[in-house]
Every structure is written in C-alpha cells, then in structure tokens.
Amino acid sequence: KSVFKDSSDARMASRQTNFASLPPQEQTRQNMWAQTMIQRINPCPQGYEWNRIDAPSGYHCRGRNHFISDELLAEGKGGIYMVPGGKIKKMDPLWGPYY
C-alpha cells in the first residue's frame, strides 16, 4: 500500500529518481518534499536527521546506519536500508530494504 496522501505526492515521487537532472530550484523543492515524506514515513530509527547524498542517490542518516534511495522513496512503501559499517560505497551491499 502506498504512503502517498494525494496526487501531488505521486507527482513528486515520479520526479525523485530524476533528482540529479532537475534544475537547482526544482531540486530544492524536491528535496523539501523528500524530507517531509521521510519524516512522515521513515524517521531514522535512531532519531538522526537525513542528508542528501549523490552516490548512491538518496538520503543517508547522520548516524550513518540507515539509507533511503531515491527509488525506495519514489515507490512510496516506506522502505529503508541498513548500512553495514556506516559507510556507503557504490559497490558495497546494503541490507534490505526493510518495510
């Protein structure tokens, strides 16, 4: 079941996987939506805030143990990854997603 509340959420979700190609002003707006969604459906289990990262694209908690990819955010099911060792590297496996 989707966690999106309305068609506006669905529209913003459809843009999330194209974040890097959005103009800077749209990236700011998209990031604001993403942060709102994360707080609504996926607050960090340890209470940390989320930072935008580019590789892999998504949000990494400041505690470094959790990650939400743009793809997970766009699907709207509330998925989250665990980050073994706290460092995200492009080819390292993540644990999850967990819902």
Secondary structure, 3 states (H helix, E strand, C coil): CCCCCCHHHHHHHHHHCCHHHCCHHHHHHHHHHHHHHHHHHCCCCCCCCEEEEECCEEEEECCCCEEEEHHHHHHCCCCEEECHHHCCCCCCCCEEEEC
